[in-house]
């Protein structure tokens, strides 16, 4: 069973999140979805965030997140781990789209662009194409706040 939380750490039902997204979308707000992971001893902690921002007459935003824990051995390489991050984000975005077909969703990838010299840079083009091939626009660091800031906060 998936357990979702609001930004204050209170448990919330997925149905209430969907209702919040519908209301947000009706006010021309955008939805940003991102996943981050963090290795802790023998585990790999994943956190996926759904961030709502930019609605008419609204300041700031709100977000929801879920955490998942797996054995580190399930992700022996960085590529497998970050590909799983993207897959998680795309899966949640597709689920949201089922309930809210007109919502504007952007996937945030916790990777650096291919012109950087970071560990994830060499996978950047592939993962961006993967996310875009599912029909979503996407952003990478430093513009991928849903993954690199919000989800990251909840992997620790």
N, C-alpha and C positions, 0 to 999 in steps of 0.2 A: 504494500500500500504506500502510495506517495504521500508524503506529508509536506504541505506547503506552509509558508510563514509570510507574514507581512514584514515590512521594514523594521517594526518594533519587536520582532521575534515572536509574535503571537500566532498560533496556528490558525489557518484559514482554509476553508474548503475551496476546491478548484472551481466549483460552481460560482462562488462569490467573486473569485478572481475574474472569471469570464464575464460576470455581470458588470464588474468594475471596468473591464476592457470595453464592453459595449457602450457604457456611459461615456467613457473617455473618448472613444472613437466618434461618437455622435457630436462631440465638441471639437472635432478635427484634430484630436491628439494622436500622437504616434506611439508605437510600441517598439521597444528595443529588447531583443532577447540575446543573452550571452551566457556562456558556460566557461568556468575556469576549473582547474584542478591543481592539487597540491599533494606532494608526496610527504607522508608522515610515518616514519618508521617503516612498518611492513604494509601500510595501507596507502591507498590513493583516494583522496577526498575530492569529489566533484560537487560543484554548486552551480545551479542554473538560475539565472535571474530574469524576471519579466519586469521591465521598467516602463512606466507610463510617463510621458512628458509632452509638453507643448500644446495642451488643450486650450481652446479659446478662454480668455479671462482667468486662466489659472497660472499661478506662480509656482515654480518648483515642480516636483513630481512625486511619484510614489513607486514602490517596487514590491515584488514578491519573490521568494526564493525557495528552492528545495535543495537538500543535500543528499548525497549518496556516497556510500563508502564501499570500496572494493579492495581486494587484495592487490598489492602493488605488482605481484607477479602476472596479473591479467594484462598489464600494459608494459611489456618489457622494453619498448622503445618510446622515445619522445614522439615519433610520428604516430604510433598507435594511440597514444594518450591524447594528443591534440586533435587527431581525426575523430576520436570519440567525443571530444568537447563539441566539435562542429556538428556531429551527428545528433547529440543531445539537443542543441539549440534548434536545429532544423526540425527535429521531431516535435518539439514543443510548439514551434511556430506553425507547423502544419496542423497540429491539434487546435490551436487558437483559431486558425483560419477556418476550420470546420464550423465553429460556433459563431465566428465573427467574420464573414466572408469579405467585408468591405474595409477591414482594418488595415492600416498602413504599418507593416512590420519590417524592421531592419534587423538583420542578424549581426551581432558584434563578435568578432573573432579575436581571441587573445593571442594574436601572432603579430610579428613585425613584418613590415613590407619587404618585398624581395630585394630592394636596394639597400637594406640595412645589413649589418654583419652580426645579427643575433642568431641564437640557436634555431629559432622557428622560421627565419627568413627564407631558407631554402625550400620550405614547404608552402610558402605563402601563395604563390600563383595557383598551385593545385587546389588548396583549400578554399581560396576565393572563388575559383571556377566551380568547385563542388557546391558551395552555398548558393551561388548565383544560378546554377543549373536547376535548382529546385524552385526558382522563381522569385527569390528574395534578393533585395539589395543587401549589401554588407559593408561593414567598415572594419578596419584593422587599427592597431595601436598607432597613434595616440588617441584616435577618435572612437575607440571601441569601449566606451565607459561601462556598458552593461556587463561585459566580460572582465575587463582589466581592472575595474574599480569595484563595482557592486558585487558581482559573483566572487571575485577575489577575496573580498572582505569576509565572506562566509565559508571559505575553504580552510581557513586557519583555525 
